[in-house]
Amino acid sequence: MKRVLYFYPHKFADLTDGAHTRVVTMLQYFKSQGFLVDMISYENAALLSSYAVENNLVEKIYYADKPAEVKTNWFDRYIKSKFRSARNRLLSKKEKPALLPNWVNESLINIFLKLTAEKKYDAILITYAYWAEILNHLNGIDFTGRKVIDTNDFLTLQQFYNHPELDPSQIGSVFGSEIKQMQQFDDIIHISYDELLLFSNFITKARHHYIPQFFYQKPKSYPESYKYDILFIGSDNPHNVEGINWFLNEVYPLVDKDFKIALAGNVCRAIPFDYQNILKLGFVEDTAQLFAAARITICPLLKGSGMKVKVVESLLYGVPVISTSKGLDGFFNRNPAGGILIANLPAAFAGHINNILKNEKLLQEQRLQAEEIFNHNFSFAHNAQKLNQVFAAI
C-alpha cells in the first residue's frame, strides 16, 4: 500500500477558505486510491485533526510549533505590510532586495526528519513554496520517492500585492527565489493554468501538471423558491475584503433592492455596516445548503492569484456566477460561453445581476452552462485521472 507524507500548514475546518477546500479534495483523492497518508500541520490546528480523522482521510496528524511569521492571520499580516510600506515611503527607506520567505523552522525539521527516517514514504507532498526548504533536510536519508509540490498560489504576485514598496528588481529577486524553491521537486501541481504556462518555461526538469480545484459531482435540484437571490462566500483574506467592499460601494447601489443578498464566511467580520436587504451569515459549516438556496453567486474580486475556488464550487451546484475577470484566474478557458458572466465595471456588473434575476429563462440557460463547465473541467473523475499521472508511478 502506497504511503504519502503530506504537509499543509493550516487548519481546514473553515471550508469557506478555498485553500482548505483544496486539501480536503486532495485527501479524498488519496483515500479513493487506497493510499495511506500521514499529515504534518501546526500545533494550533486541532480542528483539522477531528475533521480529517473522523472522515478517515489520514492515518495520523503530527504537529509542529508554528513559526512566528505565520502566527497572525491573513488580514493582520496584510495590514502590517501596508503600514510598513507607508512608513518606508514616508522615511524614503528602501528595503533590501527581497527573497521568498522561508518558513521552515526547527520544530518542523525535527518531525520531518523523524518521520522520513522511521517510515518509508512513496511520495512527499508539500503545499506552498514557503516550505520547500524542508527538502534540503532529506540529505543523508535514503528517500527514493517522488517529491511533489502543490503550489496553490503564485507567491511572487502575493508579495507584490502585500509589499508595493518593492521595485521591479526586488520583485525579480522574489520570483527568482520562488523558481529556485520549486526546482527541487520532481512534480509540480499547478491549480492555475496561467501559472503552469509561466513556470514550465523556467523549470524544465520537473513534470508540470494542471490540476484545478475539483469536486465529486453532486445531484442538482432547483427549488421553486429561493432563500437568497445573491450569494457571496469568502474568508477574510484581503482580496475578498477588497472585493466585497468594491461590490458594496460601487455595485450594490445599482442593484435592485428587492433582491435578497447573503454574505457568508469570515469576510463578514470586515463589513462594519448593515444593509436593508443583506444578511451577514458569518461562518457556515455546511456551505452546500447555501448554494442550494441561492439563485446566483458573485465573485467581485479585483486581485488575487491561483484559482477562485468559490467560482468552481458554484459551478458544482449549477449556480451561475457574476464575476470580474479575476474570477477566471487559473481557468483553461477564460472565455466561457455561459455559466459565468464577466464584468469589470460597476454598471455592467450590476446589469448582469439585474438581468439574470429578472429573466427566469436566462437563469435556467446559465444553470445548464454552469453544469457543463463543471463537468468538462472540474469533476473528481476527470482530475483524478490527471493526479494518477503524478502518483501512479510511485
C-alpha positions in Angstrom: 0.0 0.0 0.0 1.4 3.4 -1.0 2.2 5.9 1.7 2.3 9.7 1.3 3.7 12.3 3.8 1.6 15.5 3.3 2.5 18.9 4.7 -0.2 21.6 4.9 0.3 24.5 7.4 -3.2 25.5 8.3 -6.3 24.0 9.9 -9.1 23.5 7.3 -12.2 23.3 9.4 -13.4 26.5 7.9 -14.1 25.4 4.4 -15.1 28.9 3.2 -11.4 29.3 2.5 -10.5 27.8 -0.9 -7.1 26.6 0.1 -8.6 24.4 2.8 -11.1 23.0 0.4 -8.2 22.1 -1.9 -6.6 20.0 0.8 -9.8 18.1 1.6 -10.3 17.1 -2.1 -6.7 16.0 -2.4 -7.1 13.8 0.7 -10.3 12.4 -0.8 -8.3 11.5 -3.9 -5.7 9.7 -1.8 -8.4 7.8 0.0 -10.1 6.8 -3.3 -6.8 5.3 -4.4 -6.2 3.4 -1.2 -3.1 5.5 -0.2 -2.1 5.9 3.4 -1.5 9.5 4.4 0.4 11.0 7.3 0.0 14.7 7.7 2.1 17.4 9.3 0.5 20.6 10.3 0.9 23.2 13.1 0.1 22.9 16.8 -3.0 25.2 16.6 -4.7 23.1 14.0 -6.7 20.9 16.4 -9.8 21.3 14.3 -8.0 19.8 11.4 -7.4 16.6 13.4 -11.1 15.9 14.2 -12.2 16.6 10.6 -9.6 14.6 8.8 -9.5 11.6 11.2 -13.3 11.4 11.6 -13.6 11.2 7.8 -10.8 8.6 7.5 -8.8 10.9 5.3 -5.5 10.5 7.2 -3.7 7.8 9.2 -2.2 10.3 11.7 -1.5 14.0 12.0 1.7 15.3 13.5 2.0 18.8 14.9 5.0 21.2 14.7 5.3 24.6 16.5 4.0 27.4 14.4 6.7 29.9 13.1 6.3 33.4 14.5 6.0 34.7 10.9 2.7 32.9 10.3 1.1 33.2 13.8 -1.0 36.1 12.7 -3.9 35.7 10.3 -4.1 36.7 6.6 -5.7 40.0 7.4 -3.4 41.0 10.2 -0.3 40.3 8.1 -1.8 42.3 5.2 -2.5 45.4 7.4 1.0 45.2 8.9 2.6 45.0 5.5 0.6 48.1 4.4 1.7 50.0 7.5 5.3 49.0 6.9 5.1 50.2 3.2 3.6 53.5 4.2 6.3 54.0 6.8 9.0 53.2 4.4 7.7 55.7 1.8 7.5 58.4 4.4 11.0 57.8 5.5 12.2 57.2 1.9 13.6 53.9 3.1 14.5 51.2 0.6 14.2 47.6 1.8 16.9 45.2 1.0 16.3 43.0 -2.1 13.6 40.6 -1.1 13.5 36.8 -1.4 10.6 34.5 -0.9 10.1 33.9 2.8 11.4 30.6 4.2 9.0 29.5 7.0 10.7 26.2 7.8 11.5 26.1 11.5 13.4 23.7 13.7 10.2 22.0 15.1 9.1 21.2 11.6 12.5 19.9 10.6 12.7 17.6 13.6 9.3 16.0 12.9 10.1 15.7 9.2 13.4 14.0 9.8 11.9 11.7 12.4 9.1 10.5 10.1 11.2 10.1 6.9 13.8 8.1 8.9 11.2 5.8 10.5 8.8 5.3 7.7 9.2 4.5 4.0 7.2 7.1 2.1 6.5 6.8 -1.6 5.9 10.5 -2.0 6.3 13.7 -0.1 3.7 16.4 -0.9 4.4 20.0 0.2 1.8 22.8 0.0 3.2 26.3 -0.9 6.8 27.1 -1.8 7.3 28.9 1.5 8.1 25.4 2.9 10.1 24.0 0.0 13.4 24.3 2.0 12.3 21.3 4.1 13.6 19.1 1.2 17.1 20.2 1.9 17.0 18.2 5.1 16.5 14.9 3.2 20.2 14.8 2.6 21.6 11.7 4.3 18.2 10.0 4.4 17.6 7.1 2.0 14.5 8.7 0.3 13.7 7.4 -3.2 10.1 8.5 -3.6 8.6 11.4 -5.6 9.0 15.0 -4.3 5.8 16.8 -5.2 4.6 20.4 -4.6 1.0 21.6 -4.9 1.8 25.3 -5.4 -1.7 26.6 -4.7 -0.7 30.2 -5.4 1.7 32.5 -7.3 3.6 33.7 -4.3 5.6 36.4 -6.1 2.3 38.0 -7.0 1.2 37.9 -3.4 4.4 39.6 -2.3 3.8 42.2 -5.0 0.3 42.9 -3.6 1.5 42.9 0.0 4.7 45.0 -0.5 4.0 47.8 -3.0 7.3 49.5 -2.0 9.3 46.8 -3.8 10.8 47.9 -7.0 11.0 45.8 -10.2 14.5 44.4 -9.4 13.3 43.3 -6.0 10.2 41.6 -7.4 12.6 39.8 -9.8 14.6 38.6 -6.8 11.4 37.2 -5.3 10.4 35.5 -8.5 13.9 34.0 -8.9 13.8 32.6 -5.3 10.3 31.1 -6.0 11.7 29.4 -9.1 14.7 28.1 -7.1 12.5 26.6 -4.4 10.3 24.8 -6.9 13.3 23.4 -8.9 13.8 20.9 -6.0 10.6 18.9 -6.9 10.0 16.1 -9.3 6.4 17.1 -9.9 4.8 20.5 -9.7 1.0 20.6 -9.4 -0.5 23.9 -10.6 -4.0 24.9 -9.6 -3.8 27.6 -12.2 -3.3 27.1 -15.9 -1.7 30.6 -16.2 0.9 29.6 -13.6 1.7 26.3 -15.4 2.4 28.2 -18.6 4.6 30.6 -16.7 6.7 28.3 -14.5 7.1 25.5 -17.1 9.2 27.9 -19.2 11.6 28.4 -16.3 11.6 25.0 -14.6 12.2 22.4 -17.3 13.4 19.3 -15.4 10.2 18.8 -13.4 6.9 17.4 -14.6 4.2 20.1 -14.6 0.6 19.2 -14.1 -2.5 21.4 -14.4 -5.0 20.2 -11.8 -7.6 22.8 -10.9 -9.8 22.7 -7.9 -12.1 19.6 -8.3 -15.1 18.1 -6.5 -17.2 15.0 -6.6 -20.3 15.7 -8.8 -23.5 16.3 -6.8 -27.1 15.8 -7.9 -28.7 19.0 -8.9 -32.1 20.1 -7.5 -33.6 23.5 -8.1 -36.3 24.6 -5.7 -39.3 26.6 -6.8 -38.4 29.4 -4.4 -35.0 30.5 -3.2 -33.9 31.8 0.2 -31.3 34.1 -1.4 -31.1 35.8 -4.8 -27.4 36.6 -4.5 -24.7 34.8 -2.5 -21.1 35.6 -1.7 -18.9 33.2 0.4 -15.4 34.1 1.4 -12.8 34.2 4.1 -11.3 37.4 5.5 -8.3 37.4 3.3 -7.5 40.9 2.0 -8.6 40.2 -1.6 -12.0 39.1 -0.5 -12.3 42.1 1.8 -11.3 44.5 -1.0 -13.7 42.8 -3.5 -16.8 42.8 -1.3 -16.2 46.4 -0.4 -16.0 47.3 -4.1 -19.3 45.5 -4.6 -21.0 47.2 -1.6 -19.7 50.7 -2.5 -19.8 50.6 -6.3 -22.2 47.9 -7.5 -24.8 47.5 -4.7 -26.3 51.0 -5.2 -27.1 49.9 -8.8 -28.7 46.6 -7.9 -32.5 46.1 -7.4 -33.1 46.4 -3.7 -35.8 43.7 -3.8 -33.1 41.1 -4.2 -32.1 39.2 -1.1 -28.3 39.1 -0.6 -26.4 36.7 1.7 -22.8 37.0 2.7 -21.1 34.1 4.4 -17.7 33.3 5.9 -15.3 35.4 7.9 -15.4 38.1 5.3 -18.5 39.3 7.2 -16.1 40.5 10.0 -14.8 43.2 7.7 -18.2 44.7 6.9 -19.0 47.2 9.6 -22.3 48.4 8.2 -25.7 46.8 7.9 -27.8 46.9 4.8 -31.6 46.6 4.4 -31.5 43.5 2.1 -28.2 42.0 3.0 -27.9 39.1 5.5 -24.5 38.6 7.1 -24.4 34.9 8.0 -20.8 34.7 9.2 -19.2 31.2 9.3 -21.4 28.5 8.0 -20.1 25.0 8.3 -22.2 23.4 5.6 -21.9 25.7 2.5 -23.8 23.2 0.4 -27.0 24.4 1.9 -26.1 28.0 0.9 -25.5 27.1 -2.7 -28.7 25.1 -2.8 -30.6 28.1 -1.6 -29.1 30.7 -4.0 -30.1 31.8 -7.4 -26.7 33.2 -8.4 -23.3 33.8 -6.7 -21.0 36.7 -7.2 -17.2 37.0 -7.3 -16.3 40.7 -7.2 -12.6 40.2 -6.7 -10.1 42.8 -8.1 -6.9 41.0 -7.1 -5.6 37.5 -6.3 -3.8 34.6 -7.9 -4.2 30.9 -8.2 -7.8 29.8 -8.7 -11.0 31.2 -7.1 -12.4 28.0 -5.6 -15.7 29.8 -4.8 -16.3 30.0 -8.5 -15.7 26.3 -9.1 -17.9 25.4 -6.1 -20.7 27.5 -7.5 -20.5 25.7 -10.8 -20.5 22.4 -8.9 -24.0 23.2 -7.7 -25.1 24.6 -11.1 -25.3 28.1 -9.7 -24.4 30.8 -12.3 -21.7 33.3 -11.3 -21.4 37.0 -11.9 -17.7 37.8 -11.7 -14.9 40.2 -12.5 -12.3 38.8 -14.9 -10.2 37.9 -11.8 -12.8 35.2 -11.1 -11.5 33.3 -14.1 -7.8 33.3 -13.0 -6.4 29.8 -13.5 -9.1 28.6 -15.8 -8.0 26.8 -19.0 -10.8 28.6 -20.9 -11.1 32.2 -19.8 -13.9 32.9 -22.3 -16.8 30.6 -21.4 -19.9 30.7 -23.5 -22.1 30.9 -20.3 -22.4 29.9 -16.7 -20.1 32.7 -15.7 -20.9 36.3 -16.7 -18.0 38.7 -16.7 -18.0 42.4 -15.9 -15.3 44.7 -14.5 -17.2 47.9 -14.3 -19.8 48.5 -11.6 -22.7 49.3 -14.0 -22.0 46.2 -16.2 -21.7 44.0 -13.1 -25.0 45.3 -11.7 -26.5 45.0 -15.1 -25.7 41.3 -15.3 -27.2 40.7 -11.8 -30.4 42.7 -12.6 -30.9 41.0 -16.0 -30.4 37.4 -15.0 -32.5 37.6 -11.8 -35.4 39.2 -13.7 -35.3 36.7 -16.6 -36.1 33.1 -15.5 -35.4 31.7 -18.9 -31.9 33.2 -19.0 -31.3 31.9 -15.4 -32.2 28.4 -16.5 -29.9 28.6 -19.5 -27.0 29.8 -17.4 -27.5 27.0 -14.9 -27.1 24.4 -17.6 -24.0 26.1 -18.9 -22.6 26.2 -15.4 -23.1 22.5 -15.0 -21.4 21.9 -18.4 -18.3 23.9 -17.4 -18.0 22.0 -14.2 -18.4 18.5 -15.8 -15.8 19.2 -18.5 -13.2 20.7 -16.2 -13.6 20.3 -12.5 -15.2 16.9 -11.8 -13.4 14.5 -9.4 -13.2 11.7 -12.0 -11.6 14.0 -14.7 -9.0 15.3 -12.3 -8.3 12.0 -10.5 -7.1 10.7 -13.9 -4.6 13.6 -14.0 -3.5 13.0 -10.4 -2.8 9.4 -11.4 -0.2 10.7 -13.7 1.6 12.2 -10.7 1.2 9.4 -8.2 0.6 6.2 -10.2 4.3 5.7 -10.7 5.3 5.9 -7.1 
